[in-house]
């Protein structure tokens, strides 16, 4: 049994997704992260709008592979670099609704991430040393993640 404890909820604002087209790896799409916010018991703050983005690939089997980088700024002014890989997939009709920006029941598709963190902050040094996992849901304005620390 793997035990976890809540780290934070992260809401990202993604106003634009550029569809590059079909590449040898799959359909390449690049999303701009324009900002966001996160809050949890041990840390809270904002996702800084630039730089930040998702260099995703939609594979031939319909799985979207995420490759995200975002800068978090805590409410006390410290910076934490967060990067994560993830996968999102589900029934074709559900994924088509998500791609069209429609709200969909998160239980109808699979959306998981594995974030890692990097900071020079002495206060938040502990986050450099943890393993985390997250579950996501895609809203019209961007993804919302529940991130947990693996104990």
Phi, psi and omega in degrees: 000130177263126179262144178224166170220149184301137175255301175190166168257134182240126176245119180253141176262119183236090184280343187216135173233121180264123180268109181284327180116187183281125178241176177300335181275339185140193180279112184274129176228140180237122182254139175271128172265112185268356181147193179156192180211155176221149177209140178201178182294324185258346177199153180203160179163213183234155168270123182288135186296323181219135001277157176175139179183175180231118179259079188267157176230131172262111184287167179297337179272006177089357180278130173268124178257121183267145175219091192247143173226131181211147178257124177259140174238119182290163181294347175256018170089007179271152180251138177228122175276128179238129172231150178205150170254155179195173176225145176222130177199164179179188178301146185305319182292323178293315181294326177295320177295318177300315181297331179276359178086014180276151175285135183226146177300121181301336179287350183269001177209165182258129182211104183227149179225160176230085182283152168231155187231153178213127178211153173264356183293129175293321182298321184253020179306329180303331183287341175291343191247013184247162169253137181228156174224158179212155172246145183233164168218147183255119175256165180304329181272347180148179182280153173233127183241142166256113185255134182237142171276132175277126182272000000 
